[in-house]
Amino acid sequence: MTMQTTPIAAKELAARDRARFPNESADYRRARNALLAEEIELRRHIERVSELRRRLPPGGEVTKTYRFESENGPVTLADLFGDKNTLIIYSYMFGPQRERPCPMCTSLMAGWEGKVPDIEQRVALAMVARSPVERLLAAKKARGWTQLKVYSDSDGAFTRDYVSAEDEDVPGYTVFTRRDGTIRHFWSAEISGEMADPGQDPRGAPDPDPLWTLLDTTPEGRGADWYPKLEYSSGG
């Protein structure tokens, strides 16, 4: 049997769509199928970008011993891997100068909380911030989180090397690998505010917070002036 190696045109795949909904117009169906072709192309582009990421040459070796404070005492970067070969660190905005954690970071972390058991089947996951670990644990308890692991970068060495050289209170997403006993930097999110398109808030692609993925499927979209909060009044 000959395997199909050339992708079928997205428009041709979209034409195979058999979905129809009550009382939809012909105009709606034509526009929806055109959008479907674009969605297929987006899926393909996401996969192409992921493949390019997987093919990156080896990143810089981690030669420093980065130390963190955990709920159970001091740990090193190597400890955060556990029994996994890959480690994701999300650096969230909750520095000592903040009274409360960043609402945007909190929204993202809330979306991950319930997925920790699934994520940890494949890789290790750690949440890191610059505040003392007692503050991080208190905020975690206040949110009702039980699965995300939080760590304090108390001396800021990790943050300055992999998040902000100026030790700013900004978010970061960093992936490390451990192969044959050697820890290397694999990939970090590098899309910054200077790279934002006109009229858009700065954001990476794809956006790691499922909140925005859901809102992007609605007619209201993300909106231009709405952001998640730590809590909401009864009126919204």
N, C-alpha and C positions, 0 to 999 in steps of 0.2 A: 504494500500500500504506500502511495506517495503522500508524504506529509505536506500540509499547507504551510508554506514558509513566508509567502507574501501576504501581508494583511489585506483583508477585503476593505474596500473604500468605506469610510464611515457612513456616507450617504446611502450606500447599498445596504449596509447593516441596519440602518435606521428604517429603511423601507420595509424590512421584515417585521417591524413592530405591528402587533395585532391588537394592542390596547386601544379600546374605545370606551368613552364614558357617556352617560346619559346626556342627551341634548347638546352635545358639543357641535360647533359649527365646522364647516369645511375649512374656513380661515384658521380656526384654532388648530385643527389637525395638521394643516400644512406648516404652521409656525412651530407647533410642538415637535414635529418630525425634524424640522431644520435644527431646532434646539437639541434634539436627541443626537443628531450627528455631531454637534459640537461637544456634547457630553461624552460621547465615545472618544472623540479626539482628545479631550481633557484627560480621560482615563489613560489613554495611551501615553500622553505627555508625562503624566505623573509617574508612570512606570519607567519611561525613558530616563527621567531625572533620578529616580531611585536606583536604576542600574548604573548610571554614571557615578552616583555616590558610592555604591558598593565597589566600584572599580578604582577608587582613589588610591594613589600610592600610599605606602605606609606613612603615617603622620609622625610628628616629632616624639621621640622617646621621653617619657616622664622620668626625670632623674632626681627630682626633689621628693622628699617624704612629706606630703601634705597631711596635716593633722586636723581632725575635727572632733567636736564634742557630741556624743550621742546620748540617748536616754540612759545608757548603761556605762558611760564613761568614754575615755579617749579612744579614737580609732584612726586609722590611716586610710588613704585613698585605696590602697591595696585591699584593706579589710572590706570596703564597700562592695567589692565584686562578689563576696561570698563564694559560692561554688560556680559562678558564671564566668564566661570569657569576655562578656561585653557589659559595660556599665553606662547607664544614662544618668546624668546629673542635671537636674533643673535648679538653677539658682534663682530664688524668688526674692521679691522686693520686700524685705522686712529687716532693714538695717536698724541699728540702735537709735537713730534719730526719729524713727517712725513710732507713733503711739500704737498703731495697728497695722497689720499686714496689708499689702496692696490688694484692692478689690479685684483687679484684673488677674493677678497671679492666683488669688484665692479661687476665682472662677475656674481657671484652668485646672488647678489642683483638685478641686471638687469633682471635676469631670473625670479625673484619673483615679480618684480614691477607690471607686468600686471595681476598677479594672486591674488593680495591683496583683491579685492572684493570677490573672491571665498573663499580664506582662512578665511576671517573675517566673513563668514557665520557660521563657526564652532568654531574658536578660535581667540584670540587676538594675534597680531604680532607687535613686536617692534625691531628696529635696534638701537643698542647702541654702542657708541665709546667714547674714552677718550678726544677727542678734544673739545674745546668750541663749543656750539651749533651753533654759527654763522658760524663757518667753516663747520660744518656738513650740514647746510642748504645751504650754498653757493655751496658745492660740489654736493648736491642733485639737485639744480637748474641747474648746469652746465650739468648734465646728462639728464636733461629733465624729471626727475621723479616727479610725483605728488601724488602718492598713498602710498609709503612707509613712515612710520612714524619714524623719527630719534630723538634720545635722547642723551644728553651728560651725561656721568658718570663723572661729573666734579671733585668730590672728590675721585673717584676711589674705594670707599668702595665696591660697587657691584662687580667690576672687580676683586679685590683682593680675595673676598670670593668665586666667582663662575667661574672665568675664569683663573686667574693667581695670585697666592699668592705673586709673585714678581712684580706684576703690569706690566708684559711684554706686548708688543704690539702683541698679538696673538689672533686668532679667537676663538670664543666659541659659542656653541649652547646649550641653556638651556630651559627646559620646567618646568613651575610651575603650580600648581593647586590651586584652591580656593574652599574649601568645608566647609559649615557651618561656614563661616567667617574665617576659618584658611587657611593661605597660606603655601604650602609645596613645596619643591623641588621635582620634579617628575623624571626627567631624564636629563642627560647632555651627549653630545658626549665626549667619553673618549679615543678613539683611537688616540694615539699620534705618533710622529715620531719614537719613540723607538719600535713601533709595526709594522713598515712597513716591507713588504716582500722584499726579495732581488730583486733589479732591478726595484722597484716600488717607485713612490712618495708616501709619507704618505697621506692616505685618509681614510675617514670613509666608512661605507657601510650601506645602499646605499648612493651614493654620492648625496648631496642635490643640486648640480649645474647641471641643465639639459644639459649644454654644453657638459659635459663628457659623459652623457648617449647617446647623439646623436653620438658623435665621436666614442664611443665604438661599434656602429653598422657598421662602415666603415672599409675597408681594411687597411687604414692608421692608424686607432686607435687614441689614445691620442698622440702618439709620445713620444719620450724620452726627448726632449729639446724644446718643444713649450709650451708657456703659454700665456694666454690672456693679452692684453695690454689695457691701458686706451683709446688709439686711435691708428689708423693705417694710414700709408701713402697710397697713391694711389696704390703702388706696393705690398701692403699686410703687 
